[in-house]
Amino acid sequence: LLPLGLLAITSALNLTHEANERRSSLQQHLMDSTSLTAKAMSEALDDQQDDALRTLGEALLEIEEIRSVRLFTAAGTPLLSLGQPPRSSARPPTEPTLDTNGAGWQLTLPLSSPHAEWLAVEVETLGLTLSNYRHLLIHGLGLLLAGLGLFLLAYSLSRRITEPLVAIQAALDRLNRGDHGIRLSETGPEETVKLMVGVNALRDHLERVQEDMQAQIEQNTQDLQ
């Protein structure tokens, strides 16, 4: 059980590490992509290019995890709303902020335009969750197979030890009943082989004693005649 326990602990630590890496990678990807788009949006706002704003928002929506893109004025008036209906309201940020609480993440960041517009991006984390569950399932199956392998190994080792011991016990029972027609095959683990050698030596000794006694009885009988 100890090897399986250590394997389970190692697997759990690996799962946690991998989940944190996937989470950090997604966060970094979102921050980088959104920051670049926000800079381009600021320039489009300065030039009053509404079509360019929409194109940039749609480009963000092409990222698989992003479900909605909203652009607000400093007062919170929507200038652009793309994607699915938002799940929660957003507050004007003073710096790029990623809120990972709730059903999904929300990234808000101020634009560098003179009118203090800001961007709110909602992120769907279902894919990340499913990925974590998929890796959990894979690790679980791996542990199950490892446990089965250890069980079969322990069962095999147990049989290698118990079967010779059972044979030794049976041989001793027969010797105790005076049956000397048993001889153990001296094969198996070293410890049981030593026992088998001892039982066979005892059997040979008892057989010689019996033969000597029989010969003595026959000699005495001849002397009396």
Backbone as CSV, one residue per row, in Angstrom:
resi,resn,N_x,N_y,N_z,CA_x,CA_y,CA_z,C_x,C_y,C_z
1,LEU,0.819,-1.211,0.000,0.000,0.000,0.000,0.855,1.264,0.000
2,LEU,2.056,1.179,0.607,2.904,2.368,0.689,3.306,2.881,-0.689
3,PRO,3.757,2.005,-1.620,4.085,2.527,-2.959,2.894,3.175,-3.647
4,LEU,1.712,2.568,-3.481,0.518,3.139,-4.107,0.176,4.480,-3.483
5,GLY,0.342,4.607,-2.164,0.089,5.877,-1.489,1.036,6.960,-1.951
6,LEU,2.321,6.614,-2.077,3.302,7.584,-2.568,2.998,7.986,-4.007
7,LEU,2.565,7.011,-4.804,2.212,7.305,-6.196,1.013,8.241,-6.265
8,ALA,0.028,8.021,-5.385,-1.155,8.874,-5.362,-0.795,10.301,-4.956
9,ILE,0.085,10.447,-3.968,0.506,11.781,-3.525,1.259,12.495,-4.644
10,THR,2.172,11.769,-5.303,2.926,12.356,-6.419,1.996,12.776,-7.543
11,SER,1.025,11.921,-7.846,0.069,12.226,-8.913,-0.756,13.454,-8.561
12,ALA,-1.183,13.563,-7.295,-1.973,14.717,-6.871,-1.156,16.010,-6.981
13,LEU,0.116,15.936,-6.593,0.974,17.116,-6.701,1.175,17.511,-8.163
14,ASN,1.357,16.516,-9.025,1.522,16.803,-10.455,0.260,17.420,-11.037
15,LEU,-0.902,16.890,-10.627,-2.167,17.433,-11.116,-2.324,18.897,-10.716
16,THR,-2.008,19.186,-9.460,-2.116,20.568,-8.980,-1.168,21.487,-9.745
17,HIS,0.055,21.015,-9.946,1.052,21.820,-10.672,0.606,22.054,-12.110
18,GLU,0.122,21.014,-12.771,-0.306,21.153,-14.168,-1.524,22.070,-14.282
19,ALA,-2.472,21.949,-13.327,-3.656,22.810,-13.355,-3.261,24.273,-13.172
20,ASN,-2.334,24.526,-12.256,-1.872,25.906,-12.035,-1.151,26.446,-13.270
21,GLU,-0.394,25.573,-13.933,0.305,26.019,-15.148,-0.685,26.359,-16.257
22,ARG,-1.715,25.516,-16.430,-2.720,25.811,-17.457,-3.468,27.091,-17.133
23,ARG,-3.770,27.303,-15.876,-4.469,28.519,-15.451,-3.607,29.753,-15.698
24,SER,-2.330,29.673,-15.304,-1.425,30.811,-15.493,-1.205,31.101,-16.972
25,SER,-1.100,30.026,-17.776,-0.887,30.208,-19.211,-2.077,30.906,-19.855
26,LEU,-3.287,30.504,-19.454,-4.485,31.140,-20.004,-4.561,32.608,-19.575
27,GLN,-4.264,32.879,-18.318,-4.297,34.261,-17.836,-3.308,35.135,-18.596
28,GLN,-2.093,34.620,-18.799,-1.075,35.397,-19.499,-1.481,35.634,-20.950
29,HIS,-2.040,34.617,-21.584,-2.479,34.743,-22.977,-3.573,35.805,-23.108
30,LEU,-4.525,35.786,-22.174,-5.623,36.765,-22.209,-5.106,38.179,-21.967
31,MET,-4.225,38.326,-20.991,-3.691,39.649,-20.685,-2.911,40.214,-21.869
32,ASP,-2.081,39.371,-22.495,-1.269,39.842,-23.623,-2.156,40.229,-24.806
33,SER,-3.099,39.360,-25.146,-3.951,39.615,-26.314,-4.832,40.841,-26.106
34,THR,-5.421,40.933,-24.907,-6.329,42.044,-24.642,-5.578,43.374,-24.538
35,SER,-4.378,43.341,-23.977,-3.600,44.577,-23.853,-3.220,45.128,-25.235
36,LEU,-2.838,44.242,-26.133,-2.510,44.688,-27.488,-3.737,45.259,-28.190
37,THR,-4.885,44.587,-28.007,-6.116,45.071,-28.638,-6.544,46.402,-28.031
38,ALA,-6.390,46.545,-26.718,-6.769,47.789,-26.053,-5.955,48.962,-26.582
39,LYS,-4.689,48.739,-26.844,-3.844,49.800,-27.395,-4.339,50.222,-28.781
40,ALA,-4.696,49.212,-29.600,-5.211,49.517,-30.940,-6.569,50.207,-30.855
41,MET,-7.390,49.831,-29.874,-8.691,50.480,-29.697,-8.529,51.945,-29.310
42,SER,-7.533,52.218,-28.487,-7.283,53.609,-28.093,-6.978,54.461,-29.321
43,GLU,-6.177,53.919,-30.212,-5.847,54.656,-31.434,-7.076,54.831,-32.320
44,ALA,-7.926,53.770,-32.395,-9.141,53.876,-33.210,-10.098,54.900,-32.617
45,LEU,-10.181,54.986,-31.281,-11.029,55.988,-30.635,-10.520,57.401,-30.924
46,ASP,-9.213,57.569,-30.852,-8.645,58.890,-31.118,-8.959,59.331,-32.547
47,ASP,-8.961,58.355,-33.469,-9.231,58.674,-34.881,-10.708,58.556,-35.229
48,GLN,-11.543,58.219,-34.194,-12.992,58.069,-34.389,-13.314,57.051,-35.505
49,GLN,-12.646,55.915,-35.433,-12.859,54.864,-36.422,-13.737,53.770,-35.806
50,ASP,-15.029,53.932,-35.919,-15.967,52.986,-35.312,-15.853,51.591,-35.928
51,ASP,-15.648,51.518,-37.220,-15.523,50.203,-37.874,-14.293,49.457,-37.370
52,ALA,-13.231,50.216,-37.185,-12.005,49.590,-36.677,-12.204,49.075,-35.258
53,LEU,-12.973,49.814,-34.430,-13.281,49.359,-33.072,-14.009,48.024,-33.093
54,ARG,-15.019,47.927,-33.948,-15.795,46.685,-34.040,-14.921,45.532,-34.533
55,THR,-14.071,45.814,-35.515,-13.182,44.774,-36.044,-12.236,44.260,-34.963
56,LEU,-11.716,45.170,-34.165,-10.818,44.769,-33.079,-11.560,43.952,-32.024
57,GLY,-12.807,44.354,-31.712,-13.607,43.594,-30.752,-13.914,42.199,-31.257
58,GLU,-14.240,42.110,-32.550,-14.525,40.802,-33.137,-13.277,39.916,-33.163
59,ALA,-12.123,40.543,-33.328,-10.873,39.778,-33.296,-10.655,39.161,-31.916
60,LEU,-11.010,39.917,-30.872,-10.903,39.361,-29.517,-11.845,38.170,-29.336
61,LEU,-13.040,38.272,-29.902,-14.021,37.194,-29.765,-13.572,35.907,-30.453
62,GLU,-12.623,36.007,-31.363,-12.118,34.811,-32.019,-11.275,33.950,-31.080
63,ILE,-10.844,34.541,-29.972,-10.157,33.743,-28.949,-11.195,32.843,-28.295
64,GLU,-10.926,31.558,-28.266,-11.927,30.559,-27.872,-12.547,30.838,-26.510
65,GLU,-11.759,31.285,-25.544,-12.263,31.439,-24.178,-13.065,32.724,-23.959
66,ILE,-12.961,33.702,-24.854,-13.647,34.990,-24.655,-15.090,34.892,-25.144
67,ARG,-16.027,35.245,-24.253,-17.445,35.137,-24.605,-18.096,36.491,-24.874
68,SER,-17.539,37.583,-24.364,-18.118,38.903,-24.649,-17.059,39.985,-24.528
69,VAL,-17.246,41.044,-25.332,-16.332,42.191,-25.328,-17.184,43.451,-25.234
70,ARG,-16.878,44.316,-24.249,-17.639,45.555,-24.079,-16.673,46.733,-23.903
71,LEU,-17.041,47.824,-24.521,-16.249,49.057,-24.414,-17.130,50.137,-23.805
72,PHE,-16.615,50.829,-22.780,-17.394,51.824,-22.052,-16.691,53.175,-22.059
73,THR,-17.529,54.210,-21.863,-16.978,55.536,-21.602,-16.566,55.613,-20.145
74,ALA,-15.928,56.707,-19.774,-15.517,56.881,-18.378,-16.709,56.852,-17.444
75,ALA,-17.885,57.280,-17.914,-19.090,57.297,-17.088,-19.797,55.947,-17.066
76,GLY,-19.314,54.971,-17.829,-19.936,53.653,-17.845,-20.951,53.461,-18.945
77,THR,-21.036,54.395,-19.895,-21.963,54.251,-21.018,-21.367,53.311,-22.061
78,PRO,-22.118,52.279,-22.496,-21.571,51.326,-23.469,-21.324,51.985,-24.828
79,LEU,-20.145,51.778,-25.352,-19.812,52.224,-26.701,-19.833,51.053,-27.687
80,LEU,-19.571,49.848,-27.156,-19.502,48.668,-28.005,-19.827,47.441,-27.149
81,SER,-20.647,46.573,-27.680,-21.000,45.335,-26.965,-21.096,44.211,-27.980
82,LEU,-20.195,43.245,-27.856,-20.135,42.131,-28.799,-20.148,40.808,-28.037
83,GLY,-20.640,39.777,-28.712,-20.631,38.448,-28.101,-21.895,38.155,-27.325
84,GLN,-21.783,37.259,-26.369,-22.935,36.820,-25.587,-23.292,37.861,-24.526
85,PRO,-24.545,37.814,-24.024,-24.945,38.750,-22.960,-24.046,38.590,-21.743
86,PRO,-23.621,39.683,-21.158,-22.720,39.595,-19.996,-23.408,38.961,-18.792
87,ARG,-22.643,38.245,-18.004,-23.178,37.585,-16.808,-23.153,38.514,-15.593
88,SER,-22.291,39.503,-15.627,-22.158,40.394,-14.470,-21.778,41.781,-14.944
89,SER,-21.992,42.728,-14.069,-21.619,44.108,-14.396,-20.130,44.307,-14.173
90,ALA,-19.602,45.355,-14.771,-18.179,45.653,-14.651,-17.987,47.058,-14.108
91,ARG,-16.898,47.242,-13.380,-16.592,48.555,-12.810,-15.387,49.169,-13.524
92,PRO,-15.375,50.493,-13.630,-14.234,51.149,-14.286,-12.932,50.824,-13.554
93,PRO,-11.934,50.325,-14.264,-10.674,49.948,-13.610,-9.659,51.089,-13.636
94,THR,-8.767,51.081,-12.692,-7.654,52.035,-12.698,-6.392,51.395,-13.281
95,GLU,-6.423,50.056,-13.363,-5.311,49.305,-13.932,-5.870,47.973,-14.451
96,PRO,-5.144,47.272,-15.312,-5.637,45.972,-15.794,-5.931,45.031,-14.634
97,THR,-7.157,44.513,-14.609,-7.597,43.671,-13.500,-8.286,42.429,-14.042
98,LEU,-7.872,41.265,-13.541,-8.510,40.005,-13.915,-9.196,39.429,-12.696
99,ASP,-10.521,39.405,-12.725,-11.311,38.862,-11.626,-11.626,37.406,-11.944
100,THR,-11.102,36.483,-11.142,-11.287,35.049,-11.395,-12.337,34.427,-10.486
101,ASN,-13.106,35.268,-9.783,-14.180,34.756,-8.936,-15.446,34.552,-9.767
102,GLY,-16.307,33.680,-9.298,-17.574,33.474,-9.985,-17.498,32.408,-11.059
103,ALA,-18.578,32.321,-11.875,-18.677,31.275,-12.894,-17.646,31.457,-13.996
104,GLY,-17.281,32.687,-14.303,-16.280,32.968,-15.334,-15.367,34.085,-14.889
105,TRP,-14.350,34.347,-15.669,-13.435,35.439,-15.357,-13.874,36.707,-16.066
106,GLN,-13.470,37.843,-15.495,-13.726,39.127,-16.142,-12.464,39.968,-16.104
107,LEU,-12.035,40.368,-17.291,-10.840,41.186,-17.433,-11.253,42.605,-17.792
108,THR,-10.822,43.554,-16.988,-11.110,44.965,-17.273,-9.793,45.730,-17.311
109,LEU,-9.705,46.651,-18.252,-8.486,47.452,-18.324,-8.795,48.807,-18.957
110,PRO,-8.142,49.862,-18.447,-8.378,51.204,-19.002,-7.642,51.387,-20.326
111,LEU,-8.245,52.179,-21.207,-7.573,52.517,-22.457,-6.732,53.771,-22.250
112,SER,-5.791,53.949,-23.126,-4.888,55.104,-22.992,-5.393,56.315,-23.764
113,SER,-6.685,56.316,-24.040,-7.264,57.460,-24.758,-7.506,58.610,-23.792
114,PRO,-7.614,59.826,-24.267,-7.778,60.990,-23.380,-9.123,61.041,-22.669
115,HIS,-10.116,60.283,-23.144,-11.448,60.325,-22.522,-11.672,59.208,-21.511
116,ALA,-10.617,58.467,-21.180,-10.661,57.442,-20.122,-11.660,56.324,-20.397
117,GLU,-11.812,55.925,-21.644,-12.643,54.761,-21.931,-11.974,53.510,-21.345
118,TRP,-12.782,52.481,-21.159,-12.220,51.229,-20.622,-12.908,50.021,-21.258
119,LEU,-12.208,48.899,-21.178,-12.626,47.676,-21.859,-12.936,46.595,-20.826
120,ALA,-14.020,45.861,-21.061,-14.393,44.724,-20.200,-14.538,43.481,-21.071
121,VAL,-13.838,42.434,-20.697,-13.855,41.170,-21.457,-14.252,40.043,-20.512
122,GLU,-15.302,39.321,-20.872,-15.712,38.166,-20.078,-15.112,36.903,-20.673
123,VAL,-14.633,36.035,-19.787,-13.911,34.833,-20.205,-14.661,33.600,-19.721
124,GLU,-14.854,32.643,-20.630,-15.489,31.371,-20.287,-14.409,30.384,-19.846
125,THR,-14.550,29.862,-18.636,-13.525,28.951,-18.092,-13.956,27.492,-18.125
126,LEU,-15.053,27.200,-18.813,-15.524,25.815,-18.871,-14.469,24.906,-19.513
127,GLY,-13.820,25.399,-20.572,-12.792,24.603,-21.235,-11.647,24.264,-20.293
128,LEU,-11.250,25.242,-19.462,-10.186,25.007,-18.494,-10.612,23.966,-17.469
129,THR,-11.868,24.076,-17.016,-12.381,23.112,-16.042,-12.433,21.706,-16.628
130,LEU,-12.931,21.600,-17.869,-13.001,20.296,-18.516,-11.608,19.704,-18.723
131,SER,-10.654,20.560,-19.050,-9.284,20.091,-19.219,-8.731,19.532,-17.905
132,ASN,-9.036,20.230,-16.802,-8.586,19.743,-15.491,-9.229,18.405,-15.158
133,TYR,-10.529,18.254,-15.452,-11.215,16.988,-15.190,-10.667,15.878,-16.077
134,ARG,-10.341,16.220,-17.326,-9.791,15.219,-18.237,-8.445,14.718,-17.722
135,HIS,-7.599,15.634,-17.276,-6.314,15.210,-16.723,-6.501,14.420,-15.426
136,LEU,-7.510,14.810,-14.636,-7.798,14.062,-13.414,-8.213,12.634,-13.749
137,LEU,-9.036,12.489,-14.786,-9.475,11.157,-15.206,-8.297,10.325,-15.678
138,ILE,-7.407,10.945,-16.465,-6.243,10.216,-16.971,-5.353,9.752,-15.817
139,HIS,-5.103,10.654,-14.866,-4.278,10.287,-13.713,-4.981,9.219,-12.869
140,GLY,-6.317,9.337,-12.746,-7.067,8.337,-11.979,-6.963,6.956,-12.598
141,LEU,-7.086,6.895,-13.921,-6.948,5.614,-14.612,-5.531,5.068,-14.453
142,GLY,-4.556,5.986,-14.504,-3.170,5.552,-14.302,-2.967,4.954,-12.915
143,LEU,-3.545,5.603,-11.898,-3.442,5.072,-10.534,-4.145,3.728,-10.410
144,LEU,-5.295,3.612,-11.081,-6.042,2.355,-11.035,-5.222,1.221,-11.634
145,LEU,-4.597,1.479,-12.789,-3.767,0.464,-13.421,-2.542,0.136,-12.563
146,ALA,-1.954,1.183,-11.969,-0.800,0.950,-11.094,-1.203,0.121,-9.873
147,GLY,-2.375,0.435,-9.301,-2.866,-0.336,-8.161,-3.120,-1.782,-8.529
148,LEU,-3.695,-1.993,-9.719,-3.950,-3.356,-10.179,-2.637,-4.109,-10.369
149,GLY,-1.642,-3.398,-10.951,-0.343,-4.038,-11.134,0.307,-4.417,-9.811
150,LEU,0.228,-3.522,-8.829,0.794,-3.817,-7.509,0.062,-4.970,-6.837
151,PHE,-1.270,-5.006,-7.031,-2.053,-6.098,-6.446,-1.636,-7.438,-7.043
152,LEU,-1.502,-7.474,-8.377,-1.104,-8.719,-9.031,0.303,-9.131,-8.597
153,LEU,1.190,-8.139,-8.452,2.541,-8.439,-8.004,2.530,-8.999,-6.583
154,ALA,1.758,-8.358,-5.703,1.674,-8.829,-4.315,1.050,-10.221,-4.254
155,TYR,0.047,-10.454,-5.107,-0.612,-11.769,-5.132,0.364,-12.842,-5.598
156,SER,1.156,-12.500,-6.626,2.130,-13.461,-7.134,3.193,-13.783,-6.089
157,LEU,3.691,-12.722,-5.418,4.695,-12.942,-4.378,4.117,-13.732,-3.224
158,SER,2.859,-13.452,-2.888,2.213,-14.176,-1.794,2.089,-15.658,-2.119
159,ARG,1.713,-15.952,-3.372,1.578,-17.355,-3.768,2.938,-18.054,-3.746
160,ARG,3.979,-17.360,-4.158,5.314,-17.959,-4.158,5.759,-18.335,-2.751
161,ILE,5.246,-17.587,-1.762,5.653,-17.852,-0.381,4.699,-18.832,0.286
162,THR,3.381,-18.637,0.099,2.404,-19.453,0.823,2.306,-20.875,0.281
163,GLU,2.399,-21.049,-1.037,2.264,-22.400,-1.592,3.346,-23.353,-1.069
164,PRO,4.631,-22.941,-1.048,5.637,-23.834,-0.446,5.369,-24.109,1.033
165,LEU,4.894,-23.109,1.767,4.607,-23.314,3.187,3.484,-24.318,3.376
166,VAL,2.471,-24.255,2.527,1.376,-25.225,2.599,1.901,-26.627,2.310
167,ALA,2.774,-26.753,1.306,3.354,-28.056,0.963,4.194,-28.593,2.116
168,ILE,4.941,-27.706,2.779,5.760,-28.115,3.924,4.882,-28.613,5.060
169,GLN,3.778,-27.881,5.323,2.869,-28.293,6.388,2.260,-29.659,6.080
170,ALA,1.872,-29.880,4.820,1.292,-31.167,4.432,2.315,-32.296,4.593
171,ALA,3.570,-32.004,4.217,4.613,-33.022,4.351,4.849,-33.380,5.815
172,LEU,4.856,-32.396,6.691,5.045,-32.660,8.117,3.895,-33.473,8.682
173,ASP,2.679,-33.195,8.234,1.514,-33.969,8.690,1.652,-35.438,8.291
174,ARG,2.098,-35.688,7.050,2.265,-37.076,6.591,3.383,-37.777,7.347
175,LEU,4.473,-37.055,7.616,5.555,-37.652,8.392,5.093,-37.997,9.804
176,ASN,4.242,-37.125,10.359,3.724,-37.362,11.701,2.858,-38.622,11.746
177,ARG,2.230,-38.961,10.617,1.394,-40.171,10.542,2.216,-41.398,10.157
178,GLY,3.532,-41.217,9.995,4.389,-42.332,9.644,4.512,-42.585,8.167
179,ASP,4.028,-41.665,7.351,4.101,-41.796,5.900,5.390,-41.139,5.421
180,HIS,6.329,-41.981,4.972,7.623,-41.461,4.519,7.712,-41.388,2.996
181,GLY,6.595,-41.510,2.322,6.609,-41.513,0.861,6.500,-40.126,0.237
182,ILE,6.813,-39.126,0.992,6.729,-37.751,0.508,8.110,-37.147,0.437
183,ARG,8.386,-36.452,-0.649,9.644,-35.705,-0.765,9.328,-34.374,-1.450
184,LEU,9.748,-33.302,-0.827,9.466,-31.960,-1.352,10.454,-31.590,-2.443
185,SER,9.947,-30.907,-3.466,10.838,-30.369,-4.503,11.473,-29.097,-3.964
186,GLU,12.773,-29.083,-3.913,13.496,-27.984,-3.256,13.665,-26.812,-4.214
187,THR,12.542,-26.189,-4.541,12.536,-25.023,-5.430,11.689,-23.928,-4.809
188,GLY,11.944,-22.671,-5.206,11.177,-21.536,-4.701,12.078,-20.521,-4.042
189,PRO,11.499,-19.650,-3.230,12.303,-18.650,-2.524,13.343,-19.306,-1.626
190,GLU,14.447,-18.625,-1.424,15.570,-19.192,-0.674,15.155,-19.642,0.726
191,GLU,14.330,-18.850,1.409,13.938,-19.181,2.774,13.141,-20.474,2.834
192,THR,12.191,-20.644,1.899,11.374,-21.863,1.906,12.174,-23.067,1.427
193,VAL,13.147,-22.838,0.527,14.001,-23.950,0.081,14.761,-24.521,1.264
194,LYS,15.247,-23.670,2.152,15.957,-24.151,3.342,15.040,-25.004,4.213
195,LEU,13.786,-24.586,4.362,12.826,-25.378,5.130,12.570,-26.725,4.461
196,MET,12.432,-26.695,3.124,12.181,-27.944,2.394,13.355,-28.914,2.540
197,VAL,14.576,-28.373,2.465,15.761,-29.212,2.654,15.735,-29.848,4.042
198,GLY,15.363,-29.056,5.050,15.288,-29.581,6.409,14.225,-30.656,6.556
199,VAL,13.041,-30.437,5.928,11.965,-31.437,6.008,12.384,-32.724,5.298
200,ASN,13.029,-32.593,4.124,13.492,-33.785,3.409,14.547,-34.536,4.213
201,ALA,15.441,-33.791,4.884,16.460,-34.443,5.721,15.800,-35.174,6.894
202,LEU,14.767,-34.543,7.483,14.033,-35.196,8.570,13.343,-36.463,8.072
203,ARG,12.782,-36.377,6.873,12.112,-37.544,6.281,13.098,-38.686,6.073
204,ASP,14.311,-38.361,5.549,15.327,-39.391,5.324,15.772,-40.012,6.642
205,HIS,15.927,-39.149,7.655,16.345,-39.645,8.967,15.287,-40.579,9.564
206,LEU,14.023,-40.178,9.507,12.958,-41.024,10.056,12.849,-42.336,9.288
207,GLU,13.084,-42.273,7.983,13.016,-43.489,7.177,14.137,-44.449,7.572
208,ARG,15.346,-43.917,7.799,16.466,-44.770,8.200,16.219,-45.374,9.574
209,VAL,15.682,-44.547,10.485,15.373,-45.051,11.821,14.362,-46.193,11.732
210,GLN,13.338,-46.003,10.908,12.322,-47.045,10.755,12.924,-48.310,10.156
211,GLU,13.802,-48.148,9.168,14.437,-49.313,8.550,15.340,-50.033,9.548
212,ASP,16.087,-49.226,10.358,16.953,-49.839,11.373,16.125,-50.601,12.399
213,MET,15.012,-49.996,12.817,14.153,-50.669,13.792,13.580,-51.950,13.206
214,GLN,13.169,-51.913,11.945,12.611,-53.093,11.304,13.665,-54.188,11.195
215,ALA,14.899,-53.764,10.819,15.977,-54.750,10.710,16.294,-55.363,12.064
216,GLN,16.258,-54.540,13.134,16.532,-55.023,14.477,15.472,-56.003,14.933
217,ILE,14.215,-55.701,14.602,13.113,-56.604,14.971,13.264,-57.938,14.262
218,GLU,13.596,-57.882,12.958,13.766,-59.116,12.206,14.935,-59.943,12.746
219,GLN,16.033,-59.248,13.146,17.195,-59.967,13.703,16.831,-60.616,15.022
220,ASN,16.112,-59.888,15.887,15.695,-60.445,17.172,14.792,-61.651,16.971
221,THR,13.921,-61.572,15.981,13.004,-62.671,15.715,13.767,-63.915,15.287
222,GLN,14.802,-63.769,14.452,15.624,-64.886,14.008,16.398,-65.490,15.177
223,ASP,16.888,-64.617,16.073,17.634,-65.113,17.224,16.766,-65.961,18.141
224,LEU,15.506,-65.548,18.294,14.582,-66.295,19.155,14.228,-67.655,18.560
225,GLN,14.219,-67.710,17.214,13.892,-68.980,16.568,15.077,-69.939,16.676
